[in-house]
Amino acid sequence: MPAGSPLNLSSACGAPTPPAKQTPEQPQAVNHCSFWPDHPDPIGAKIKDLQPLPTTPHLRNDIFPADAPKPMVRSATPADHRGRIESTQQLAFCASLMPKDPLLPIVESGTTEVSVSNDAERTWLSAMQENLLARAHIRWLLSQLVAEFVKISSPESSVISEIVILGPALCRADYRILVSFFIERFEQTPLLNIDLLGGMVQVVQSASPGFLEDDDLIRILESLHQ
């Protein structure tokens, strides 16, 4: 995969995506994806939704503030439990409404990243409660996004901005893959990369309890000190 190229998840979801005309540095629109594994539509050709991270060349003095809130972007839930995921942002939000373990009950589980705020979300969750296949498929899609992202040696800011919104919704295994990628790339970059730094900060802030390991912050601070 060429350095900095946007994510292409067509092969991950099993269905080929017809070629589309592109202009340089212009990501394709995200294709639809069903919760159902046998649906012909792939999750998407390239991620596109969020704006790139700021590239102003200066460091913030509050990179690791105490009790910083997790970066979380709300989105609309699908119309029903068979509804398609329209974007990475919607995928992250829907996953955050449910426990990271698809076998745990959804209603009043106390293990979700965000709380239900309206009747549409409540109706969707009620329909998903007994649908373990659909819930497991959402988890699988998150894993595929992370797996595709870490194949990119030098991700562009727009791709980084897209992947970091998944942080709060990831299970521990996928989170460890993502945070390790950012730390290793940051350590290997000879010059300060503001995009990598900003993405790494957001991923660290989105960690659930027990997801960060003892030497993660030490490695980050050592890299910043160099």
C-alpha positions in Angstrom: 0.0 0.0 0.0 1.5 3.4 -1.0 2.5 5.7 1.8 -0.2 8.1 2.9 -2.9 6.4 0.8 -6.4 6.5 2.2 -7.9 3.3 3.6 -9.5 0.9 1.2 -11.7 -1.6 2.9 -13.3 -3.3 -0.1 -11.3 -6.5 0.3 -11.8 -6.5 4.1 -15.6 -6.8 3.7 -15.5 -9.3 1.0 -17.0 -7.6 -2.0 -15.1 -6.0 -4.9 -15.6 -2.3 -5.4 -15.7 -1.0 -9.0 -13.0 1.5 -9.8 -13.9 5.2 -9.3 -12.5 8.4 -10.8 -10.4 10.2 -8.4 -8.4 13.4 -8.2 -5.1 13.6 -6.3 -5.6 13.7 -2.5 -9.3 13.5 -3.0 -10.7 10.5 -1.0 -13.6 8.5 -2.4 -17.0 8.6 -0.7 -17.7 5.9 1.8 -19.8 3.1 0.4 -22.7 1.7 2.3 -22.3 -1.4 4.5 -24.9 -3.6 6.0 -24.7 -5.1 9.5 -25.4 -8.4 7.7 -22.2 -10.3 6.6 -23.9 -11.6 3.4 -24.9 -8.2 2.2 -23.1 -7.4 -1.1 -22.1 -3.9 -0.2 -18.6 -3.3 1.3 -18.0 -1.0 4.2 -16.3 1.6 2.1 -13.7 2.4 -0.4 -11.9 5.2 1.5 -12.5 7.0 4.7 -13.5 10.7 4.2 -15.8 12.2 6.8 -13.9 14.3 9.4 -11.8 17.3 8.7 -8.0 17.0 8.9 -6.3 17.7 12.3 -4.9 21.2 12.7 -1.4 21.5 11.3 -0.3 24.7 13.1 3.4 24.0 14.0 3.3 24.4 17.7 2.9 22.2 20.7 0.1 22.5 23.2 0.9 22.7 26.9 -2.0 20.5 27.8 -1.3 17.4 25.9 -2.1 15.1 28.8 -4.5 17.1 31.0 -5.9 15.4 34.1 -9.2 13.7 33.6 -9.5 14.9 30.0 -12.8 13.9 28.3 -12.6 11.2 25.7 -12.9 12.6 22.1 -16.4 11.5 21.1 -18.5 12.5 18.1 -22.2 11.8 18.2 -24.0 10.6 15.0 -27.5 9.4 14.1 -28.2 5.7 14.5 -29.5 3.7 11.5 -33.2 3.7 10.9 -33.4 0.1 12.2 -31.2 -2.8 13.2 -30.8 -3.8 9.5 -29.9 -0.2 8.5 -26.6 0.4 6.8 -23.6 2.2 8.4 -23.1 5.3 6.3 -19.7 6.5 7.7 -16.9 5.8 10.0 -18.3 8.4 12.4 -21.6 6.6 12.6 -19.9 3.2 13.0 -17.9 4.6 16.0 -20.9 6.1 17.6 -23.1 3.0 17.2 -20.4 0.8 18.7 -20.0 3.2 21.6 -23.6 2.8 22.5 -23.0 -0.9 23.1 -20.7 -2.8 25.4 -17.3 -3.7 24.0 -18.2 -7.3 24.7 -21.0 -8.2 22.3 -22.2 -10.9 24.7 -23.0 -8.4 27.5 -26.5 -7.1 27.7 -27.0 -3.6 26.2 -29.8 -2.2 28.4 -28.4 -0.5 31.5 -25.2 -2.5 31.2 -23.1 0.4 32.6 -20.3 -0.5 30.2 -20.9 1.8 27.3 -18.9 4.9 26.3 -21.9 7.1 25.7 -25.4 7.3 27.0 -28.7 7.1 25.0 -30.0 10.6 24.4 -33.2 10.1 22.3 -35.9 7.7 21.3 -34.3 6.8 18.0 -31.2 5.5 19.7 -33.3 3.7 22.3 -35.4 2.0 19.6 -32.2 0.9 17.7 -30.6 -0.5 20.8 -33.7 -2.4 21.7 -33.7 -4.0 18.3 -30.0 -4.8 18.6 -30.3 -6.3 22.1 -31.0 -9.9 20.9 -29.1 -9.6 17.6 -25.7 -11.0 18.6 -24.7 -11.5 14.9 -25.2 -7.8 14.1 -23.4 -6.7 17.2 -20.5 -9.0 16.5 -20.4 -7.7 12.9 -20.0 -4.1 14.2 -17.0 -5.2 16.2 -15.6 -7.0 13.2 -15.9 -3.8 11.1 -14.0 -1.8 13.7 -11.2 -4.4 13.6 -11.0 -4.2 9.9 -10.7 -0.4 9.9 -7.8 -0.6 12.3 -6.1 -3.4 10.4 -6.3 -1.4 7.2 -5.0 1.8 8.8 -1.8 0.3 10.3 -0.8 -0.9 6.8 -0.2 2.7 5.8 3.4 3.7 6.5 2.8 7.4 6.4 -0.9 8.2 6.8 -2.2 11.7 5.8 -3.9 14.0 8.3 -7.3 13.3 6.9 -6.9 9.5 7.4 -5.6 10.1 10.9 -8.5 12.3 11.7 -10.9 9.5 10.6 -9.3 6.6 12.5 -8.9 8.4 15.8 -12.6 8.7 16.3 -12.8 4.9 16.7 -10.6 5.1 19.8 -13.3 5.1 22.5 -15.3 2.3 20.8 -12.4 -0.2 20.3 -11.9 -3.3 22.3 -8.6 -3.7 24.1 -6.9 -5.8 21.4 -7.7 -3.3 18.6 -6.9 -0.3 20.8 -3.4 -1.8 21.6 -2.8 -2.2 17.8 -3.8 1.4 17.1 -1.9 3.1 20.0 1.2 1.0 19.4 1.1 2.1 15.7 1.1 5.8 16.7 3.8 5.4 19.3 6.1 3.4 17.0 5.6 5.8 14.0 6.2 8.8 16.3 9.4 7.2 17.6 10.6 6.5 14.1 9.9 9.9 12.7 13.1 12.1 12.7 11.2 15.4 12.6 8.2 16.4 14.6 5.1 15.3 12.8 2.1 17.4 14.1 -0.4 15.1 12.5 1.0 12.0 14.2 1.3 13.8 17.5 -2.3 15.1 17.4 -3.6 11.6 16.5 -1.6 10.0 19.2 -2.8 12.4 21.8 -6.5 11.7 20.9 -5.9 7.9 20.9 -4.3 8.2 24.4 -7.1 10.3 25.7 -9.7 7.8 24.4 -8.2 4.8 26.3 -10.5 2.8 28.5 -9.3 1.8 31.9 -6.5 -0.8 31.7 -5.9 -0.3 28.0 -2.7 1.8 28.3 0.4 -0.1 29.5 3.1 1.2 31.9 5.6 2.3 29.3 3.3 3.9 26.8 3.5 7.4 28.2 7.2 7.0 29.0 7.9 6.2 25.4 5.8 9.2 24.2 7.5 11.6 26.6 11.0 10.3 25.6 10.1 10.9 21.9 9.0 14.4 22.6 12.2 15.1 24.6 14.4 14.1 21.7 
